[in-house]
Every structure is written in C-alpha cells, then in structure tokens.
Amino acid sequence: MPGSQPVQLVAGLGNPGPKYTETRHNAGFWFVDALARRHGGTFRQENKFAGESARISLGGQEVWLLKPQTFMNRSGQSVKLLATFYKIPVESILVVHDELDLPPGEVRLKRGGGHGGHNGLRDIMAHLGKEFLRLRLGVGHPGHKDQVVDYVLQRPSRDDEADILRAIDHGLDVMSEVIAGELERAMHKLHSK
C-alpha cells in the first residue's frame, strides 16, 4: 500500500429522497455532506452522472464528491459515469458506506475485498472491479439477516446516531492523508482511536 494513488473521487452511498435521509443506509451521504461542508463544496444535481456532485480542494488537490441518485442497488452506474468522464482510475476512488459488521462508532479504511452483501458495493464492483478504497462506517447489525433490510432503512437510535456521527468526524480527520494517498498513515491514525 505504500505509494498509493491520491484519491480523486469520494463517493458516498445512500438512497435519494427525504424518506431515506436519516436512515442508517445513508451514512455515506452523511459523510460526503460533512466533507463538503468542511471544505466549502456545494452539491449540484448532475444528470450526466446520475448523481449530485461537488468539488473541493484538500491539501492543494482537487477532489470530486459524489452522491449517486440511482438508489443504492445501482450506485455503480453513477460512480462509473463520473470516473469515466474525468478519467479517474478505480484505485483513486474512495467509496464511503454503511457497514453492518462494525458497531456504531467504528470506522475502518481498506482497499479491495468483497461486498459483504452490500448491494451498493456489489454494483460498484460489477461496473469497476474491486480495487477501490472503502471507508466503512459502522451502523451495527440487527442480530438476524432477515431483519437487515428493515434495519438499514430505519433511523438509528439517538445514541447510535451520535456514535455514527462521531465515526464520521474521525473519518474526516484523516481525509487529508487519504486524499494524498498516505493510506498507512491514515489507517494508523484512524484504527488506533
């Protein structure tokens, strides 16, 4: 992982529309919204990318932010449209998503791997392969796989929401390293919290 590519695109995953805004499945949207606020970015609807995009400058580097508006199961379509248009290699893409296998408040950074049943990741992998980076925001697990769909499409409890927002803050704190491609340093800072 040393000498990793700088990140040129941060795609947060979620579902469009007010019905889903505060649900666990939209933690990726929460993250890119917070990143845009912190660095002066403004999201605009971009039909050619089937999503909302914003541009920020971080550490002297221009970075695209994307919120696919295709619904979670078709996130890859939007990510591929923007990445292809701006000639962004898959290794320079960071996907931010909710993660059932981590408790609320946990946040982990990794490259590659499987989709773990996450339909947004599954679709991105179908369009782009799996060598993108992931920032995994823990939302906890309902305890049984039959309850997962209802669980991720509900608003978290007040305590869980506070934990998820704290994890987002931790993720934001290492973004300058991630964007610069200093992944080992970012992981060390993030995973030792």
N, C-alpha and C positions, 0 to 999 in steps of 0.2 A: 504493500500500500504506500510506501514512501514514494514521493514524486508523483502523487496522484494529480489528475487533471483538476484545474479550477472548475468550480460549479458555475454554469451559465444560466441554468433554469432551475427554479424551485417550484415544483407543482404540488399544491396542497389538495388532498382528495376530500370530496364531500358530495352532497346532493344539493341541487339548486332549489330555491324557493323557500318562503318563510316557514313552511311546515317542518322543514328539516334543520333550520338554522341552529337550534340549540341542542341538537342530538349528538350523542357520542360519535356517530359515524362522520360527523362534520369537523372533528378535531383538526384535520388537515387544513380545512378552510380557516379555522380559528387561528392556526399558526401563521399562514401567509398573510392574513389580515393584520395580525400583530406585527409581522416583519415589515409590511408596507407602512404601517403607522410609524414604526420606529425610525424608518429611513426615508420618509417623505414620498412614498409611492401612492398612486391613485389608480384603483382598478377601473377599467373600461371594458364594456362588452365588445368582444372581437369575434364577429360571426365567422370570419375565415379560419379561426382557431377553435370554434365551437366552445368558447370559454370567455372568462374575464381575465385580462392580463394587465400587468403593471410593470414598470421598470424602476429599479432602484440602483443607486451606486453604493457599493460597500467595499471598503478598503481599496478605493480607486478603480474598482472593476464594475462594469455594467452587468446587472443580473435581471433576467426576466422572472416574474412571478406569474403563476397561472392557477386559476380555479376552473377546472373543466365544468361546463354546464350541460353535460351529456348524461347525467346521472352516473352513479358510481360504477355500474357494470360496464360502462362504455368509456371510462376515463382515458384509456389508451388512445382512442381516436383523437381527442383534443391535444394530448401531450405530443403525439406524433406530428400533428399538423403544425404546431408551433416549432418543434425541434427541427422538422424538415425545412420549414420556411427560413429559419435563421441558421441552418446548417450546424446545429448543436449536436455533438456526438453523445451517444447514450451514457458514456462514462462521465459526462459533465452535467447530468441531470440528477437532482435530488427530489425524491418523492416523499412527501410527509403524510402519514396516515395514522388512523386509529389502530391500536394493537390490543387484541383480546388477551394475548398471552403475557401481558405485563399489567401489574396493578396500576390503578390511577396514581399519578405522581412519578412513575418511572418513565424514563425516556432513553432510547438507545439508538445508536447510529451504526449502520452496517452497509456493506456493499454486497449485492447479489443475494442468492438464496431463493427459497421457494415462496409461494404466495400465501401459504398457511390458511387457505380457504378464503382469503380476502379477494372479493371479486374485482375491486379496483386494480389491485396489483396483478391479478390474473390477466386482466385485459391489457394492461400496460406491457406485460411480458409477452403477450401474443403479438403486439404491434412492434415492440422494440428489443425483445430479448430481456435478459435479467441482470445486465452489468451496471444498472443504475444504482445510485446510493439511496438508502432509505433512512428516514428519521421516524422511528416508531414511538408513538405517543400512547402510553398505557391507558386503557379505559376499563380494565378488569374484565372478568368473564362471569356470565350469569350462573355458571355451575353445570349447565347441561346444554349440549349442542342444539337441542330442539328449541331452546329459548334465545339463541343468538340473534336472530333477525329482529325480534321484538326489542331485545335489549339494546342493540346498537342504534335503533331508530327511536329510542326514548331519550329524554333529557336526563343527564346524570343527577344523582342526589346533590344537595348543596356541598357536602363535604367532598364528594368525588369530583365535582366541577372545580372546586378550589384546588384540589390536587392536580387535575389536568392542566389548569391554568398555570400552576407553579412549574409543571414539567415543560410547558411551552416557554416560560421565561428562561428555564435552564437551557433549552434548545436555542433560544435566541442569543443567549450569552456566548455560544460557541460558533455562531454563524460566520464571523469574520474568518476564523480558521477554516471552516468548511468551504467557504467560497474560495479561499486562497488555495484549496487543495491540501491543506495541512491536516489530514484526517486523523493521523495517530495522535497528534496534539489535541485535536478536538475531542476524540474519544476518551483520552486520558482525563481531560477536564470534565467531560460530561459523565463518564461512568464512575468517577471517583467521588461524585457528590453524595 
